[in-house]
Amino acid sequence: MGGFFIEGSVMKSEQMIPWPVEDRPREKMAAKGAASLSDKELIAILLNTGTKERHVMETAEEVLQLANRQIKALSQISIDRLCNISGVGKGKAAILMAAFELSRRYAMTYNDQHHESGITSTQMAADITIPLLRDLMHEECWVLYLNQANILIHKEKLSSGGVSGTVIDPRMVLKTAVNKLASGLILVHNHPSGCLRPGAQDKEQTRVLAQAAALFGIRLLDHLIIAGNRYFSFAEKGLL
């Protein structure tokens, strides 16, 4: 017979090991809701099965330990590192990564809908973009395109680079802005290092894009730098 696995409400092994029904993650979630489960129990559900040598909860515990028990850190761990854990192959690692990606996309969609009446503050722009960028280990640059009422009409990733920087092409930004009939832009990129201070390249790219956009009657409303859950605003600091 195979090793441990959770299948419905039954746990099987070479020898039956008693496990109170109310303590089984799936049954607990059905009875009390997902919010009642610990991080380890949620991970165990995603992993689904253990191995002949170890229980799925043991594997879930090692996954948490790999990330120092921090969910944010876990979302940044590569599939290859997860696969080094006994009982976590590429398939299970992919499921974990897919769960984090769905969570990010949900946060993005929620914030987009929450601000359908218009982006009227830097904090609102940050709320939309922080879920996109806070957990990345490389730099990405995004642009928010707004209409005359400051309603978000489009957002797109402009570039993706290494850990130290990305380069933007103002022509591509403005081409999309013209096609979308945008009146305003918000440039956003992240600093994986956690440092919010803008570099010389950040300032120069901001200046060039603002000047180019003005030629088309389009305003660069802000440039945000994201580091974790914090942000730096060029507009708030008077750098536009």
N, C-alpha and C positions, 0 to 999 in steps of 0.2 A: 504493500500500500504506500501511497505517497506520504509526504510529510504533513505538517500542519497546514490547514487552510480553513478560511471562513467561507462557508457556502450557505446562504440563507441564515438560519439560526443554529446550524450544526457545526461543531468543530470536530475535525477528525485527525487522528494520528495513529501511529502503530499501536499505541495504547490510549484508550479514552482518558482524557484528563478533564476532571470536572471544572466547569467554568460557569458561574451563575449567569443565568440568562440576562438579568438586569445589568450585568457588567460587560456584556458583549457590545462592541461599538455600534453595530448596525441596529440591534434591538434597542439599545439605549437611545439612539438617534430617533428611531421610529416612535418611541414612547415619550421622549422628553424634548425632542428637537435637536438640530445640529449644534445650537449654541451651548447645549449642556455638555458637549464633548470636549475633552482636553485636546491640545495640539497633537499629542501622541496618538490619541484615538482617531482623530481625523486622518492623520497620516496612515494609520493602520488600515483604515477603510480604503484609502487610495491604493495602498500596496496590495490589498486583497488577500494575499496568501503569504504564508511563511515558507519554511523549508523543512526538510526532514530533521535537521539539526536544531532549528530554533523557531520559536513562536513568532508570529507576525508582529506582536507588540514589542518583542526584543529588537527586531529589525527597525521598527518605527522609532524606538528609543535611540538607537545608534544614528539614525538619520538626523534626529534632533541634536544629538551631541556633536555631530559633524559641524553644525551651524551654531554651536554654543547656545543652543536652545532658543535662538532668535529666528523668528519666521522671516523677517526681512533678509537676514543673512542666508537663510535656506533658499530663498528665491534667486539668489545670486550664484549658487553653487552649480557648477557645470554638470552635465549628464555623465561625463567621464568620471568625475569624482564620486558621484552617487553610485556609479556602477562598481566602485571599489568596495562597497559595503556588501557583505555576504547576504544574499537574498534579494538584492536589488539589481536586476538586469537592465538592459536598455529600454525594454518595454515599460517597466515600472518607473524608471527614472523619467521617461517621456511623459507618463501620466502625471507625475508630480509637477513637471515643468508646465504641462498643459493647464493644470489647475491654477497655477500662479498667473499664467497669461490670461486665462479667462477672468480672473479676479481683476487684473489691470484693465482689461477691456470693459468690464462692468463699471469700474470706477470712472473710466473715461466717458462712457455712454451716459452714466448718471449725471456727471457734472455738465456735459454738453446740454442735456435736457433741462437741467436745473437753471441754466443761464440762457434759456431761449428768449427771455425778454431783453437781453442785451448785456454786454460786458461793460460795467460802469466803474470798475475799480481794478487796481493791480491784483488784489487778493483774488478776485473772481477769475482773472486770467491764470493766476497761479494754481487755483483749485482745478482748473481744466488740465493743466500741463504737468503738474507734479506727479500724478499717478503714471503718466507716460514715461517719465525720465528718472524718477528717484532711485530705482533699483538697478539701473544699467551700469555695467563696468566699463563702458566705452562712451565716447561723446556722440550725441546726436543733436541735430539742429532741426527745429520744427518752425512752421509759420502758421499763425492764425490769421485768417482773412475775414474782415468785418465789413458790413455794409454801412450806409450812412447813419443808421440807428445803433451802430455798434453791436449788432447781432452777428454772432458767429455764423458764417455761411460756408466755410470750408477750413479744414486744417490738413496739413500734409508734412511728411518728413522730407526735409530738404537735403540732408546729408547725414552720413554716419561715418565716423572715423575711429581712430585709436583712442588711447587713454588721455591724450594730451591736446587734442584739438580737431576741429573740422573746418572746412573752407566752404563758404557759401558763394553762390553765383547770383548776383542781383538780377541778371537778365531772366533767369528762370523764375525767380520770385515775382518779378513784375509781369512776366508773361501770364502766369497764373492769375495774378491780381486783375489784370485787364480782362482776361477771359471770364472771370467770375464777377466782374463789375464791382470789385472791392474798393472801398474808400479808405480803409485803414488796415494796417498790418501790425502784428505783434510777433516779434522774433523771439524765439526761446531756444536755449540750449542748456545742457547740463555739464557740471564739473564732477566727474567721478571721484576726484581727489577729496571732495568735500569742502574745498575752498571756494568761497563765494566771490572773492575779489576778481574783478574783470582784468584780463591781461591786455597788453598793448594791441594784440590782434583783435580781441573782442571790441575794443573801442574803435579801431580803424574800420572794421567791417560794419559796425553800426553807423558810423559817419557816412561811409560810401553808400550804404543801402538807403539811408534817410535822404541823401541828396538825390539819388537816382529816382526814388519814389516821388519826390516833390516835383520832378519834371513831368510826371503824369497826373499831378493833382492828387496823389495818394500820400497819406500821412503814415509815417512809422510812429505808432503810438507808444511803443515800449519795446525794450529788449530785456528779457528775463533770463537770469542765470539760476539754474536749479541745482541744489546740492542737498540730497536727502529730502526732508520735508521743509527745507528753508529756501528762500529765494532772494535774489538781488535784483532790484529794479532800476534800470537806467533812468526812467522817467522820474521816479521818486527821488533819485539822487541828483537830478538836474543835469544829466549827462546827454540829453537829447537836444 
